[in-house]
Amino acid sequence: MTTLSKTPGVRLARGMVLAALSLSAATLAWSHGDVVPQSVDTTTLPQLGTKWLDANPYSKGPAHKEALRIGTSAYNQNCARCHGLEAISGGMSPDLRKLDADCMGLADAAKKDMCFAEMSEFFAGTVRRGRVRDGRVYMPPFENILTQEAIWAIKTYLETRREP
């Protein structure tokens, strides 16, 4: 050890740097909070069965209002920590308000409906299977945690958050 490293000022500075690094590491570890996916009670929605649907059955119709209520809560419990409050991303994950933005500009109603259906299928598949790239998990799979009803309820909420 050099004489300089034995001086009290250097030892104090070194200790402060180590304390700051420890605090930074702890902050990063806790910054996401509880990331355990939360189950969603969907008993008040029409049950959809075991076969996965290709499109959101709650987009329109009598169950829409209840699906929106459940989907808002489910999104906040399971998605907002990465995709942002009210689906406004802070840059960490995709901004889900823009999920089907390409469909919004289509003038032909049939093409627009087909586009929305394709995006719904993409959304459900992504939520079910998650996202892994180069062996890194970017989004965990939710298939055995969220029911089909819960996933479509979240999609119902996101449809209300679309950017015009």
N, C-alpha and C positions, 0 to 999 in steps of 0.2 A: 504494500500500500504506500502511496505517496504521502508526503507530509500534508499536502493540500486536502486530501480526502479525510484526514484525521481532524481537521478543524471543525469546531462546532457549527459554524455557519453552513459549510458544505454538507455536513450530515443532516442538518435541519432542512436544507433545500431538497436534498435527496429524499428525505422522509416525506416532505410535502408533495413531491412529484409522485412518489409511490402511492400516497393516500389519494391523490387526485385520480390516478389511473384506476385504483380499486373502486372508487366511487363511480367513475365512468363506466366500468365494466358492469357494476351492479345495476346502474341505471339502464343500460342497454338490455340486460337480462330481464328486467321487470317492465320495460317500456310497453310491451304488448299486453300486460296484465294477464288475465286468465284466458288462455287461448284454447281451452277445452271446448269443443263444439257443444252447443246446448240443444237438447231435444225441443220439439215444438208441439204443442197440443193442437191438433187439427180435428178434433172430434166433432166440432160444429160445422165442418165443411162436408160436402158430399164426398164420400169415399170413392177412390178411383180404381181400386183393385191392384193386382200385382203387375199387370202388363203396363209398361211405361207408355204414356201418350206422347205423340210427336209435337203437340201444340198445347198451349196453355188453355185449359178448359174454364178457367176462372176469369179470362179477359173480359168477358161479357156475361150477362145473364144474372140470375137471382143470387148466385153465390159470390158475385164480384165484391160486394161491400164487405162481407165477412172475410174473404180471402185477402182483401186489402188490409184489414185490421190485423189479421194474423201475420201477413207477410211483412208489414211494417215492423212489428215486434221481432219476428224471426230474423229479419235483416239486421236490426240493431244488435241482436244477441250474437249473431254468427258471422256477419259480413263486414259490419261497419269498422271494426278495428283495423282492417286492411284496405277496404274499398272506400272508407270515409263516411262520416255522418251524412245523411240524406243523399247518399250515393255520390257525393262530391269527393273525388279522390284527391289526396294530398300528394300524389305522384308515386306512391309506393306500389300501388296496384292499378289495374285498368279502371278508368272512370266509367262506371256502369250506366250512367245517363246516356252514354254514347254507344251503348251496346248494339242497338239497331238503327243507328243514325243513317246508314246507307239506305235503309228502307223508307225513311221519312220523305225523301225527295222524289220518290217514284210517283209519276202521275197516273199510270195505269193501275187501277184498283186491284185487278187480279195479280199483277206482278208484285204489288205492294204486300198483299196478303201472303203470297208465296214467300216473299223475302222475310216477313215477320215469322212465318212458320219455320223457315230454315234457321233463323236466329234463335227461336225458342228451342229447337232441337239441339243446337250448338250449346246454348245456355245450360239446358238440363244435363247434357253429356258432360260438360265441364264441371258442373257442381257435383255430379255423381262420381266422376273418376278423378277429379282434382287436376292439378297441373304439375308435371315434373319435367325439368329441363336439365340435361347433363347430370342426372342423378340427384339434383337438388329439388326439394319439394317447395314449390312456389304457392301451392294451394292444396290443402289436404283433401282427400276424397270424403264426401259427405253421404255417400249412398247408404251406408248402414247406420247413419245417425239421423238424417232427415228423411222423412217419408216423401213420396211423390207429391202428396198434398201440400207439404211444407215447402218444397222446392217451387211448385207452381204458384203458391201464395207469395213467395219472395219475388218471383217474376212479375206477379200482378203489381206488387209495390213498385218494382223498378219501371214498369210501364208508365206509372204516374210521374216518374222522375225524368222522363225523356226530355232532352233539350229540344226546343222547337227548331 
